[in-house]
Amino acid sequence: MKKVLILSASTGQGHNQAADSLNVAFKKRGFETSRRDFLEGSSKLLLALFVGSYEVSAMNFPEMYGLFYKLTNNPTINTLSTIPFYLVRKRVFNMIKEENPDLIVTTHPLSICLISGLKRMGVKVPFISIVTDFKAHYTYVSKSTDLYITGSKFTKNWLIKKGINEDKIYPLGIPIKEDFFLRDPNIDDIKQDGYFNVLLMSGSMGLRNISFVLEELLKNPNKLRITVICGNNKELKNNLDHHLSENYKDKKLHILGFSNDIVSFMEYSDVLISKPGGLTVTESVAKNLPLIIPFSIPGQESENTEFLTSNGLALSVDKISDINTLINDLIENPSKLSEIKFRIKALSDTYSIEKIIDLSEKLIK
């Protein structure tokens, strides 16, 4: 039985979700797997720097986070990363000796400089990098990477421009749960009640901007069924719950915290309003669900927005106050929704976690 070591880290849940989906897929194909956090055992200072600072800056100081992202998005970042990760590299080396895998798969870019350094030191285990956004940060770029899995040809072309051999790059989609590709044949009959179904998601951190979006949607003159998922932010959910006691004309409102049933909510919805994290985008594409982007964290999410909107795969608004104008236009012109669905269906047809496993088997052989 071949063994796969899957490495991730908890700076945003997208990396972990991709790792979990791969873990399930590899096991189904008969692989032995080990899913590890490459930062485990690190000092509190390092964890605060790379995990805690991400959550704090992304939620509370997004412009500062965006500036840091931009400043580090250059070829020198991989050399500089070896300094704070010197001790981490030793632990990852011991982790590889302990697990003795036939293949390493990483879903977090910061692990790439670690594995690349170890390969230069003699570690011969092949490894695959999963790019979890639609434009790769420079931390992904390493000629020691044996294969890249990307979310689109756009990402592939970007990596090629940075010197990566195109034969190493496969645009097979960011790994997500298989359930997102399933369809409910009865969904059209269930939805025939005259309401336009809006799914409003804040991401795992529950960004507070979602409250402003909801307030605008409640002013919309059309019949809307609005489902709000607040993620792990209990404070946000409590703040939004007061809307449930008020009577809004032609509105059906559901406010939820963290949910494991995103698949069903997406299946039932006509549009998704969310920030454009790589995993959320991929899930909505797999569900053939048009995405409206009212805000994004500067950095990878703003780059995702640029890719999606420039290719007609999503819509965005410059101001949250414009959200109803966009919703009304889609309700009055359903052909516009159909056009977006046509384009995202073409993208989702390229996704295949099974082909990722096939490539993994070939790489091991």
Phi, psi and omega in degrees: 000126180282149183242137179241130174259119182254120184251136176210184175202156188269055169254086190086140187280348181301319180297318180292321180296319177297318179297319179296318180295319176296320180303314179295315184296317179296319180296321179298330180269010173091009178278149165275135183232154171222117182256115188232150171270117185289349177266002181299137181085001180285163179293157178299327179296315181293319179296320178295324182291315187261335180257301182298318182294328177298310183296317182293312184290320182295323182277318190254334181226061186300325180294322177294318178299316180298321178295316178298318179301315182293318182294327182271354183276067180209164187299338183284346188297325183291325176291316180295328182294338181293338183290301179291340184261015183301310180288327178298319180301321177297317180293322178293323176300315178294325177298318179293319177297319180294315184279329181051059184278160172271343182205144173244132176238127181246139177245010180230130186295331182291343177280346185290318179296329178293309182293321179299317178297319179293325178293323177292337179271000175120353176293127188254005181290126178294152177217150183244136176254127175264117179273114189264016171224173187267356167223124188279131171293157183298340178296342177282339192278113177204127179287352176280346178290130183280322178214147172244138171248123183240166182274351182192168174293332176303314179296318179301313182296324178297316180294323178299318179296335180269008173101005179276134179299126184298335179290348179268354191246127182233112180279076184255006176095148175289129185298129176225172180298143180300332183302332182292343180266356180276153181236142175266111184294344183262003189296324181295323178291322181294325187276359185280072177226012175084359180264142173268125190263117182246125175256121182247114184238142184255354187088170186297332182274348177066063183297141187289340180301341181298330181294324179290324178296315181298317180301322178292316182298326180291346176270351185296138183283347183273167177281112182238135166258116186247120176249123182249127177244117190266001181068215183273004184274092181293326179297318178298315180299316180298322180292329181275338185301335182296337178295335183292335182274354181261156183256111179251128184297131176058034178232135170243119190241131177229125181240120185236157173272226177291140181221141174263007185248036181300327181303311182293320180296320178293321180299325186275344190270156175266327175216155173246132173248118186196161168287152192267061172294150185304318181289318179299317178299314182297319178297318180291324177295315179299326179275000181057041184249115180300140183250134171248128185251109180267343180197159177208152175283127178305139183121231184296327181287323176292327175290322175300317180300315180299315179298312186293314184287324181290340179255011177068025182263350180200169177239152178221160175237143179285328180231139180301330180295347179270000188298322182290325176301318180290316179299314181298321180296320179290324178292318182282338182230074183300340179296332179293321175296319181298321179296319178294317180300322179299316181290319181287334175295320178298323178288315183295334179294342178273350184280137177196106176288334177295321178291331175296318179293320177301314179297324179297317179297317180295321181294322178296318181291000000 
